[in-house]
Amino acid sequence: MTDGHFDKIALIGIGLIGSSIARAVKAKGLAKNVTISSRSQETLDRARELDLGTDYVHDGGAAVEGADLVIVSVPVGASGKVAEEIAPHLKPGAIVTDVGSTKASVVAQMLPHMPKNVHFIPGHPLAGTEHSGPDAGFAELFQGRWCILTPVHGTDKEAKRKLAAFWEALGSKVDEMGTEHHDKVLAIVSHLPHIIAYNIVGTADDLETVTESEVIKYSASGFRDFTRLAASDPTMWRDVCLHNKDAILEMLARFSEDLAYLQRAIRWGDGEKLFDLFTRTRAIRRSIIDAGQDTAAPNFGRPSADKKDQA
């Protein structure tokens, strides 16, 4: 087994993230065997049709037998049940990780079931789209994106190095955080934006003075971008809200305070406060582009009408 390579990888769950891992592993030759497990026969059949792995099984326990690396890619609310199911079948020395968007909850659910002779290293690849299911994945999903590892106390350094090397082989940049800090950071950069997007799109849908057809017909780029976030998988985001509620509620409270400040500035015609805020936030956008986290291309890189006509 060389850096980033494993003899057998078991993927428990084969949605967007799981199927993207499978495609990237296959494209880069990172494993001799990739066993895929899903409770849904339809999903398992589709994964087989797409040739995402080498073996396909319903039972998670059977999937992880002999696996050097086990990646749990299920909604965070199901993490504990999966851990309980696979624990008796884990190979001594195996690395077990996950891809969940919350970490303290995942650790609380999974760690009690983990045998002492395996290496449990929670992880979170900061990559995704609004699409879901095995058809949604693509091998380049992790290219240039961060993957955050949140090792538990006493984690074996060599196992952590091997897992980091695996994510780097997929194209990711790897960082490390404590679980609680991760959950606070992600609450503001990921969870809160999604919640706001769900709320704004829901509000537009509920407005009695504006018809749904008008919302769709006249949607400008800002609203379109919110709808992309609001189209994300409902099961996943329900679980994120329920399993990172303390950090999310803390950020929502802060957001509500800042929104009230903005509301007062608009009400009292305080243009200076508005200008100062918009200038500061514009600088954040430029910093994100400079860090390579987005493009500076016009219209956020969307193809123009002329390019669409030429395609």
Secondary structure, 3 states (H helix, E strand, C coil): CCCCCEEEEEEECCCHHHHHHHHHHHHHCCEEEEEEECCCHHHHHHHHHCCCCCEEECCHHHHHCCCCEEEECCCHHHHHHHHHHHHHHCCCCCEEEECCCCCHHHHHHHHHHCCCCCEECCEEECCCCCCCCHHHCCCCCCCCCEEEECCCCCCCHHHHHHHHHHHHHCCCEEEECCHHHHHHHHHHHHHHHHHHHHHHHHHHHHCCCCCHHHHHHCCCHHHHHHHHHHCCCHHHHHHHHHHCHHHHHHHHHHHHHHHHHHHHHHHCCCHHHHHHHHHHHHHHHHHHHHCCCCCCCHHHHCCCHHHHHHC
